[in-house]
Structure formats: structure tokens, C-alpha cells
Amino acid sequence: MERPNGISRRDFVASTAVVAAGVMSLPLSEALAALQQKGKTKVALVGTGVRGVSMYGRDLARNYGDHVQFVALCDINKGRLEYAKQYIGITCPLFTDVDRMLSVARPDVVVVTTVDGTHHEIIIKALEAGCDVITEKPLTTDEVKLNAILDARRRTNKRVIVTFNYRYSPHRAKIKELLMQDRIGRVTSVDFHWYLDVYHGADYFRRWHRLREQSGSLLVHKATHHFDLLNWWIDSDPQDVHAFGDLEFYGRNNEFRHTHCRPCPLKDRCKFYWDMTKNTHLMNLYASNEKYDGYVRDGCVWREDIDIFDKMAVQIKYANNVQVSYSLTAYSPYEGYRIAFNGTRGRLEAWVQERQPWPMQDFDELRLTDNFGDTQLIKIDHQKGGHGGGDARLLDKNFKDISLPDPLHQSATVRDGATSVLIGIAARKSIDIGMVVKIADLTQLEPREKR
């Protein structure tokens, strides 16, 4: 559910009430009659951006049709809704109002893929309507919204699953397996450094993610993936966070700028010019529907309203005394990450290359080194599909059979979503105030030494 440029959260919420009748692809009686199939989970998708219409739309409809049935699509942009229905390949009612969608379509599960700053609104409404929720990461963007979600979760006793697909990729799963086997003894510290390149990294500064109000900053939107991995691997909860960060490359750090790329008169001078017209799908999904909400997908990376960080460094202390040094850079010439686990009996490390200007290898590699002993290289072949094959595994677990064995504890709960986002929230606060932030001061959750 994309939000218009510059619209306040209050105005965004109010705008849905204006169109309370919703937009329907079929007469309501016909649409609902067509949905009375038994034995399938009734799913409503709220938010029809790229992520929603692909992984939770087309992929879900094509590969899990025996298990799920779409009963509604919902977004504030009626043009994007109509295109989403065609792209996904389904016939179901379309809504521009969440409340009406919940009361009319009566889904079993609501999938939330809206702008991060609005997740809490949809999650809470869905829980109170008696639905389970599957939400794209991050769970939410600040501690006030988080505590409201946790209160609603306790009050309704319904499920909230956060889709941390990185947990399901074979490379990260192998790390978890080795740590669970105590191959390097007790973990004492972790060095973790993530690099977004000048293509992927820059794209966050073109989109709604550039505004802290909407994304919580990359410490929340992007790094929640990384913080969840750390929590999962370390098997403990974060306790104290100290961070530094700045906007030093994008935004105001350029001598020229425009509104967005397509009409830009300076495109010949800008290395970050991006021609969205070459992507038919994005043109149909976004450009054709700008008139409904004003959202521009190919925004200028130099806009002065950008208020998120592009370089971040975070120190985290866990309840089990593990120390983490983490960094995120959003303008690297290559993409990937370096990570090392230091333990009482050895070290486990990896340099994962996701995109680079030199030949890629077709496998990822782990190096396991024993103190006073041997070193071993472990190769993990690349898997097909999104996030190293993680997307398909996550969908299998959540839509095909939630009772599938989970020996590595890959299925993420609402608590997992909370503790991951709390690190990003605490880091953002730490940068703002220049002090260490205690997780316990932000939430009712008490950090656990052992998860």
C-alpha cells in the first residue's frame, strides 16, 4: 500500500474513509458467492506494491492454490488494485478501505505488505476482527506502535507471523546449524557488516523509504532482517544499543536535484538516473496510477526531504553477554556482507557476495576455524528463487503446512518481530540523543538471556 509523497499519517488514514464503499471487481453478491470453497485458507492481501503482488500475490496464487483462496485485495490506490488483480491472475473483491474489507470479505488471514509506518494500523484491525496476520518485515517503525500491536496480540490471542525469509536460505540456515552444534563453543562476539551497492542501496532513497516517518529509516526497514538473523543465531535478546549514523552521500549531498527521474532535465549529468520506462511492470503498477495518490516510484535520490541515514554503525550487547559490532553502508560499489562469530573454541566466518563488478561464484562459503587446530571451508550451492531460495521455503511453512518440522526454529513469531525492530528503533534513538539506549526502556518485553 504505497503512500503519496508528503502525506501525513493522519491524512493517510483519513483518506481511506473517504472511499469507504470500496472498489469492487465484481458485484458483491457474485464475488462472495464465488468464494465459498471449503478447505482453503481465506487470504486478504493489504498493500499492492511490488512485494505484495509478486511474492504474496502471483507466487501465492500460482503455487499454493490448493491451500489458499484470495478473498480480497486492498489498497488506497484503486488503479493499482485493478492492475494487481490482473497481474496476480485472480478474481476477488477489491477494497480501498480496510474496515469494509474485513467486515465483508471475512478473511482467515490478512497479509500486510503496506508502507512500514502503517503496518500497525492494519495488523491491529485484523487481529480485532478475529484474523491471523502475516506481515512483511519490519513489524512496525517505533516503540509506541509496537506496544499497541503487542497489546492487541494479547487481547485477541490471534497469531502474528513476521516473514523473515532470510532465515530460510540454506547459507544462513547452515550457520544456525553449526552454532546449535557448538562447533565454535560459546559465542562471545560477532562482527557483522552489510553493504548495499549504488543500485540497490540508491533505490531506497528513490522510494517512500527515504522518509523516516514511513520506513523508520534503514535501521528499521532494511536492518531488521539483519538484526533478526543476529537474534536467531545468537539465541538471546538484545539488551543495550549504542549507535552512530549520518546522511552523508544521498539527499542534500549533491549540487543538483529534481523531483524524479523521468522528466529530469539533468539526467545526462547524473550517474543515478534510472529509466523506469524500461520496466513495463513498474510502469503499469506505479506510473500509470500516480494520478490516484501522487506516489512517484522513480524519485530523485538527491531530494532534500530525505531524512534517513546512509551510513550506520551499531554496538549491541545481548542478555547472554554476546557483543555485536554491526554496520550498514548504502552506497558501496558491491553488495553483500561479511560476518564472523568468535567463540570459545574457534571462529565461523563468511563473505557473502550478492552483486559485484567481478565474476560471481555459484556458491556461498563458510570458513570454520578451530582454536589451535584446522580450518575448514564449507560450500553451500546457490538456490533458485528470492532471497537465496528462502522465499519459497517460507511460503511452504506459512501457507502449505504450518505444522512442518522446524528444527532450526526458522518460523518467526511476533516476539521475534518485536525484538528485531527494537534494535533498529533503539539505534535510531541512540543516534538522535548520543547515548546508549536500553531495550527494556522501550517496551514491556523483558530481554531473555536464552530465547
C-alpha positions as CSV (number, residue, x, y, z in Angstrom):
1,M,0.0,0.0,0.0
2,E,2.1,2.9,-1.3
3,R,1.5,6.3,0.3
4,P,1.5,9.6,-1.5
5,N,4.6,11.8,-1.3
6,G,4.5,14.0,1.7
7,I,1.1,12.9,3.0
8,S,0.8,12.8,6.8
9,R,-0.1,9.6,8.6
10,R,-3.3,11.2,9.8
11,D,-4.3,12.3,6.3
12,F,-3.4,8.8,5.0
13,V,-5.8,7.1,7.5
14,A,-8.5,9.7,6.8
15,S,-8.2,9.1,3.1
16,T,-9.4,5.6,3.3
17,A,-12.6,6.7,5.0
18,V,-13.5,8.9,2.0
19,V,-13.8,5.8,-0.1
20,A,-15.5,3.6,2.4
21,A,-17.6,1.9,-0.1
22,G,-14.5,0.3,-1.6
23,V,-13.8,-0.7,-5.2
24,M,-15.2,-4.0,-6.3
25,S,-14.1,-6.0,-9.3
26,L,-17.4,-7.9,-9.3
27,P,-20.9,-7.2,-7.8
28,L,-20.5,-8.1,-4.2
29,S,-23.0,-10.9,-4.1
30,E,-21.4,-12.6,-7.1
31,A,-17.9,-12.1,-5.7
32,L,-18.7,-13.6,-2.4
33,A,-20.7,-16.5,-3.8
34,A,-17.7,-17.4,-5.9
35,L,-15.5,-17.6,-2.8
36,Q,-17.5,-20.2,-0.9
37,Q,-14.9,-23.0,-1.5
38,K,-14.2,-25.2,1.5
39,G,-11.0,-26.4,2.9
40,K,-8.8,-23.5,1.9
41,T,-7.4,-20.6,4.0
42,K,-9.1,-17.4,3.0
43,V,-6.5,-14.7,2.4
44,A,-6.7,-11.0,2.1
45,L,-3.7,-9.0,0.8
46,V,-3.4,-5.4,2.0
47,G,-0.9,-3.5,0.0
48,T,-0.3,-4.0,-3.7
49,G,3.2,-2.7,-4.2
50,V,5.9,-4.9,-5.9
51,R,6.4,-7.1,-2.9
52,G,2.7,-7.7,-2.4
53,V,1.7,-8.5,-6.0
54,S,4.7,-10.8,-6.5
55,M,5.7,-13.0,-3.5
56,Y,2.3,-12.7,-1.7
57,G,0.2,-12.3,-4.8
58,R,1.2,-14.1,-8.0
59,D,3.6,-16.6,-6.4
60,L,1.0,-17.5,-3.8
61,A,-1.8,-17.8,-6.3
62,R,0.2,-19.9,-8.7
63,N,2.0,-22.2,-6.3
64,Y,-0.4,-22.5,-3.4
65,G,-3.8,-22.5,-5.0
66,D,-4.7,-25.9,-3.4
67,H,-4.2,-24.3,0.1
68,V,-5.2,-20.7,-0.1
69,Q,-8.0,-18.7,-1.7
70,F,-7.8,-14.9,-2.2
71,V,-11.0,-13.3,-0.9
72,A,-9.8,-9.6,-1.1
73,L,-7.2,-7.2,-2.3
74,C,-6.9,-3.9,-0.5
75,D,-5.0,-0.6,-1.2
76,I,-5.7,3.1,-1.1
77,N,-4.8,3.3,-4.9
78,K,-7.7,2.0,-6.9
79,G,-5.7,1.9,-10.2
80,R,-3.0,-0.2,-8.7
81,L,-5.7,-2.5,-7.3
82,E,-7.1,-3.2,-10.7
83,Y,-3.7,-3.9,-12.2
84,A,-2.7,-6.1,-9.2
85,K,-5.8,-8.3,-9.8
86,Q,-4.8,-8.8,-13.4
87,Y,-1.1,-9.3,-12.6
88,I,-1.8,-11.9,-9.9
89,G,-4.4,-13.6,-12.0
90,I,-7.3,-13.8,-9.5
91,T,-10.9,-12.7,-9.3
92,C,-11.9,-11.4,-6.0
93,P,-13.4,-8.2,-4.5
94,L,-11.2,-5.1,-4.4
95,F,-11.3,-2.6,-1.5
96,T,-9.9,0.8,-0.7
97,D,-11.0,0.6,2.9
98,V,-9.6,-1.9,5.4
99,D,-12.6,-1.9,7.8
100,R,-15.0,-2.7,5.0
101,M,-12.8,-5.3,3.6
102,L,-12.6,-7.1,7.0
103,S,-16.3,-6.9,7.6
104,V,-17.3,-8.0,4.0
105,A,-14.6,-10.5,2.9
106,R,-14.1,-12.0,6.4
107,P,-10.6,-13.5,5.7
108,D,-8.9,-16.1,7.9
109,V,-5.5,-14.5,7.3
110,V,-4.6,-10.9,6.4
111,V,-1.2,-10.5,4.7
112,V,0.2,-7.0,5.3
113,T,2.6,-5.5,2.7
114,T,1.9,-1.8,3.1
115,V,4.2,1.1,3.9
116,D,6.0,0.2,7.1
117,G,4.6,3.1,9.1
118,T,1.1,1.9,8.6
119,H,1.6,-1.8,9.5
120,H,0.3,-1.4,13.0
121,E,-3.0,0.1,11.8
122,I,-3.8,-2.9,9.6
123,I,-2.4,-5.5,12.0
124,I,-4.4,-4.3,14.9
125,K,-7.6,-4.0,12.9
126,A,-7.1,-7.5,11.5
127,L,-6.5,-9.0,15.0
128,E,-9.6,-7.3,16.4
129,A,-11.6,-8.7,13.5
130,G,-10.6,-12.2,14.5
131,C,-8.0,-12.7,11.8
132,D,-4.5,-14.1,12.0
133,V,-1.8,-11.9,10.4
134,I,1.2,-12.5,8.3
135,T,3.2,-9.3,7.9
136,E,6.1,-8.3,5.8
137,K,9.1,-7.0,7.8
138,P,9.6,-4.8,9.7
139,L,6.8,-5.4,12.2
140,T,6.5,-1.6,12.7
141,T,8.6,1.5,13.0
142,D,8.6,2.8,16.6
143,E,8.0,1.6,20.1
144,V,4.6,3.2,20.5
145,K,3.2,1.3,17.5
146,L,5.0,-1.8,18.6
147,N,3.4,-1.8,22.1
148,A,0.0,-1.3,20.6
149,I,0.5,-4.4,18.4
150,L,1.6,-6.4,21.4
151,D,-1.4,-5.3,23.4
152,A,-3.7,-6.3,20.6
153,R,-2.0,-9.6,20.2
154,R,-2.5,-10.4,23.9
155,R,-6.1,-9.1,23.9
156,T,-7.2,-11.2,20.8
157,N,-5.0,-14.2,21.2
158,K,-4.6,-14.4,17.4
159,R,-1.3,-15.2,15.5
160,V,1.1,-12.6,14.1
161,I,3.8,-14.0,11.9
162,V,6.7,-11.8,10.6
163,T,8.1,-13.0,7.3
164,F,11.8,-13.2,7.9
165,N,12.7,-15.0,4.7
166,Y,16.5,-14.7,5.3
167,R,16.2,-17.4,8.0
168,Y,15.1,-19.9,5.3
169,S,18.1,-19.5,2.9
170,P,20.4,-22.5,3.0
171,H,23.5,-20.4,3.8
172,R,22.0,-18.7,6.9
173,A,20.4,-22.0,7.9
174,K,23.9,-23.7,7.8
175,I,25.3,-21.0,10.1
176,K,22.4,-21.7,12.6
177,E,23.0,-25.4,12.4
178,L,26.7,-25.1,13.2
179,L,26.1,-22.7,16.0
180,M,23.5,-25.0,17.5
181,Q,26.1,-27.8,17.3
182,D,28.5,-25.6,19.4
183,R,31.1,-26.0,16.7
184,I,33.0,-22.9,17.9
185,G,32.0,-23.3,21.5
186,R,30.1,-20.5,23.3
187,V,29.7,-17.4,21.0
188,T,31.2,-14.3,22.7
189,S,31.1,-11.7,20.0
190,V,30.0,-11.1,16.4
191,D,31.4,-8.8,13.6
192,F,28.6,-8.1,11.0
193,H,29.0,-5.6,8.1
194,W,26.4,-5.2,5.4
195,Y,27.0,-3.4,2.1
196,L,24.2,-2.1,-0.2
197,D,25.5,-1.1,-3.6
198,V,24.9,2.0,-5.6
199,Y,22.0,0.3,-7.4
200,H,20.0,-1.5,-4.7
201,G,21.1,1.0,-2.0
202,A,20.1,4.0,-4.1
203,D,16.7,2.6,-4.7
204,Y,15.7,3.1,-1.1
205,F,16.3,6.8,-1.5
206,R,14.1,7.0,-4.6
207,R,11.0,5.5,-2.8
208,W,8.9,6.1,0.2
209,H,11.7,4.5,2.3
210,R,13.6,7.8,2.2
211,L,11.3,9.3,4.8
212,R,11.8,8.2,8.4
213,E,8.0,8.6,9.2
214,Q,7.2,5.9,6.6
215,S,10.1,3.4,6.9
216,G,11.6,4.1,10.3
217,S,15.0,4.5,8.5
218,L,17.1,1.7,7.0
219,L,18.0,0.8,10.6
220,V,14.4,-0.4,10.8
221,H,13.3,-1.2,7.3
222,K,16.4,-3.0,6.0
223,A,18.4,-3.8,9.1
224,T,15.5,-5.6,10.8
225,H,16.5,-8.5,8.5
226,H,20.0,-8.5,9.8
227,F,19.0,-7.9,13.5
228,D,16.6,-10.8,13.3
229,L,19.4,-13.0,12.0
230,L,21.6,-12.0,14.9
231,N,18.9,-12.7,17.5
232,W,18.2,-16.0,15.9
233,W,21.8,-17.1,15.5
234,I,22.9,-15.8,19.0
235,D,19.7,-17.2,20.6
236,S,19.3,-14.4,23.0
237,D,17.6,-11.0,23.2
238,P,19.3,-7.6,22.8
239,Q,19.8,-5.5,25.9
240,D,21.7,-2.4,25.2
241,V,22.3,-0.4,21.9
242,H,24.7,2.4,21.0
243,A,24.9,3.7,17.5
244,F,26.2,6.4,15.2
245,G,24.8,7.4,11.8
246,D,24.5,10.1,9.2
247,L,23.2,11.1,5.8
248,E,26.5,11.8,4.0
249,F,26.0,10.6,0.4
250,Y,22.4,10.9,-0.8
251,G,19.9,13.7,-0.2
252,R,21.3,17.2,0.3
253,N,24.8,16.0,-0.5
254,N,24.7,16.9,-4.2
255,E,24.9,20.2,-6.2
256,F,21.8,19.5,-8.3
257,R,18.4,17.6,-7.9
258,H,15.0,17.3,-9.5
259,T,11.6,15.8,-8.4
260,H,12.1,12.4,-10.2
261,C,14.0,10.8,-13.0
262,R,11.6,10.6,-15.9
263,P,11.2,14.4,-16.5
264,C,14.6,15.3,-15.2
265,P,16.5,17.9,-17.3
266,L,19.7,16.8,-15.6
267,K,19.7,13.1,-16.5
268,D,22.8,13.3,-18.7
269,R,24.8,14.6,-15.7
270,C,23.5,12.2,-13.1
271,K,25.1,8.7,-12.6
272,F,22.0,7.8,-10.6
273,Y,19.5,8.5,-13.3
274,W,17.2,5.5,-13.6
275,D,14.9,4.9,-16.6
276,M,11.8,3.3,-15.2
277,T,10.2,3.3,-18.6
278,K,12.2,0.3,-19.5
279,N,10.3,-1.8,-16.9
280,T,6.8,-2.4,-18.1
281,H,5.6,-4.0,-14.9
282,L,6.7,-0.9,-12.8
283,M,5.2,1.5,-15.3
284,N,1.9,-0.4,-15.1
285,L,1.9,-0.7,-11.4
286,Y,3.1,2.8,-10.4
287,A,3.5,5.3,-13.2
288,S,0.0,4.6,-14.7
289,N,-1.6,5.1,-11.3
290,E,0.2,8.2,-10.0
291,K,-2.9,10.2,-10.6
292,Y,-4.7,8.4,-7.7
293,D,-2.3,9.1,-4.9
294,G,0.6,11.1,-6.2
295,Y,3.2,8.5,-5.4
296,V,6.3,8.7,-7.6
297,R,8.4,5.5,-7.8
298,D,11.5,7.0,-9.5
299,G,12.1,9.8,-7.1
300,C,15.4,11.8,-7.1
301,V,18.0,10.4,-4.8
302,W,19.2,14.0,-4.1
303,R,15.8,15.3,-2.8
304,E,16.3,17.5,0.3
305,D,13.4,15.9,2.2
306,I,15.4,12.7,2.6
307,D,15.8,12.2,6.4
308,I,17.2,8.7,6.8
309,F,20.8,7.7,7.3
310,D,23.0,6.2,4.6
311,K,25.8,5.1,6.9
312,M,25.2,3.4,10.2
313,A,27.3,1.7,12.9
314,V,25.7,-0.1,15.8
315,Q,27.0,-1.7,19.0
316,I,24.7,-4.3,20.6
317,K,25.0,-6.1,23.9
318,Y,22.9,-9.2,24.4
319,A,21.4,-10.5,27.6
320,N,23.8,-13.5,27.4
321,N,26.7,-11.1,27.2
322,V,27.5,-11.5,23.5
323,Q,28.7,-8.3,21.9
324,V,28.0,-7.3,18.3
325,S,29.6,-4.8,16.0
326,Y,27.3,-4.0,13.1
327,S,27.4,-1.6,10.2
328,L,25.3,-0.8,7.1
329,T,26.6,1.2,4.2
330,A,24.1,2.2,1.4
331,Y,26.5,3.4,-1.4
332,S,29.0,0.6,-1.8
333,P,30.4,-0.5,-5.3
334,Y,29.3,-4.1,-4.5
335,E,26.6,-5.8,-2.5
336,G,26.9,-8.4,0.2
337,Y,28.0,-8.9,3.8
338,R,30.9,-10.1,5.9
339,I,30.2,-11.8,9.2
340,A,32.3,-13.6,11.8
341,F,31.3,-15.4,15.0
342,N,34.0,-15.5,17.7
343,G,33.6,-18.4,20.1
344,T,35.5,-20.0,23.0
345,R,36.7,-22.8,20.7
346,G,37.0,-21.1,17.3
347,R,35.7,-18.8,14.7
348,L,33.0,-19.1,12.0
349,E,33.1,-16.5,9.2
350,A,31.6,-15.8,5.8
351,W,31.9,-13.2,3.0
352,V,28.7,-13.4,1.0
353,Q,28.7,-11.8,-2.4
354,E,25.2,-10.8,-3.7
355,R,26.2,-8.5,-6.5
356,Q,29.6,-7.2,-7.7
357,P,31.6,-5.9,-10.7
358,W,33.6,-9.1,-10.9
359,P,32.6,-12.7,-11.8
360,M,30.2,-14.3,-9.3
361,Q,30.8,-17.8,-7.9
362,D,27.8,-20.2,-7.9
363,F,28.1,-21.0,-4.2
364,D,28.5,-19.3,-0.8
365,E,31.3,-20.3,1.5
366,L,31.7,-20.6,5.2
367,R,35.1,-20.9,6.9
368,L,35.2,-22.8,10.2
369,T,38.5,-22.5,12.2
370,D,39.2,-24.2,15.4
371,N,41.5,-22.6,18.0
372,F,44.9,-24.4,17.8
373,G,43.5,-26.6,15.1
374,D,42.4,-26.9,11.5
375,T,40.3,-24.7,9.2
376,Q,37.5,-26.0,7.0
377,L,35.8,-24.5,4.0
378,I,32.1,-25.3,3.7
379,K,30.4,-24.6,0.3
380,I,26.7,-24.0,0.0
381,D,25.3,-24.0,-3.5
382,H,23.2,-21.1,-4.6
383,Q,19.5,-21.9,-4.7
384,K,16.9,-20.6,-7.2
385,G,14.3,-18.2,-6.1
386,G,14.1,-15.0,-4.0
387,H,16.5,-14.5,-1.1
388,G,18.6,-17.5,-1.9
389,G,15.7,-19.9,-2.0
390,G,14.3,-18.6,1.3
391,D,11.1,-17.1,-0.1
392,A,9.7,-20.5,-1.3
393,R,10.6,-22.2,2.0
394,L,8.9,-19.5,4.0
395,L,5.7,-19.7,1.9
396,D,5.7,-23.5,2.2
397,K,5.8,-23.2,6.0
398,N,3.2,-20.5,6.3
399,F,0.7,-21.4,3.6
400,K,1.2,-25.1,2.8
401,D,1.7,-26.7,6.2
402,I,2.4,-24.7,9.3
403,S,3.0,-27.9,11.2
404,L,6.1,-28.7,9.1
405,P,9.1,-29.7,11.3
406,D,11.1,-26.6,12.3
407,P,14.3,-28.0,13.9
408,L,16.2,-24.7,13.3
409,H,13.4,-22.5,14.7
410,Q,13.1,-20.6,11.4
411,S,9.4,-19.6,11.8
412,A,9.3,-16.2,13.3
413,T,6.8,-15.1,16.0
414,V,5.5,-11.6,16.9
415,R,8.1,-11.6,19.6
416,D,10.9,-12.2,17.1
417,G,9.5,-9.3,15.0
418,A,9.4,-7.1,18.1
419,T,13.0,-7.8,19.3
420,S,14.4,-7.3,15.8
421,V,12.7,-4.0,15.2
422,L,13.6,-2.8,18.7
423,I,17.3,-2.9,17.9
424,G,16.7,-0.6,14.9
425,I,14.4,1.7,17.0
426,A,17.0,1.9,19.8
427,A,19.8,2.5,17.3
428,R,17.9,5.4,15.7
429,K,17.2,6.9,19.1
430,S,20.8,6.4,20.2
431,I,22.0,8.4,17.1
432,D,19.5,11.1,17.9
433,I,20.4,11.5,21.6
434,G,24.0,10.4,21.5
435,M,23.6,7.9,24.3
436,V,23.2,4.2,25.0
437,V,19.5,3.0,24.8
438,K,18.2,0.1,26.9
439,I,15.7,-2.1,25.1
440,A,13.8,-2.5,28.4
441,D,13.1,1.2,28.4
442,L,11.2,0.9,25.1
443,T,8.9,-2.0,25.6
444,Q,7.1,-4.2,28.1
445,L,9.2,-7.2,26.8
446,E,11.9,-8.3,29.2
447,P,15.2,-9.3,27.4
448,R,15.8,-13.0,27.8
449,E,19.2,-14.5,28.2
450,K,18.1,-17.6,26.3
451,R,15.4,-17.4,23.7
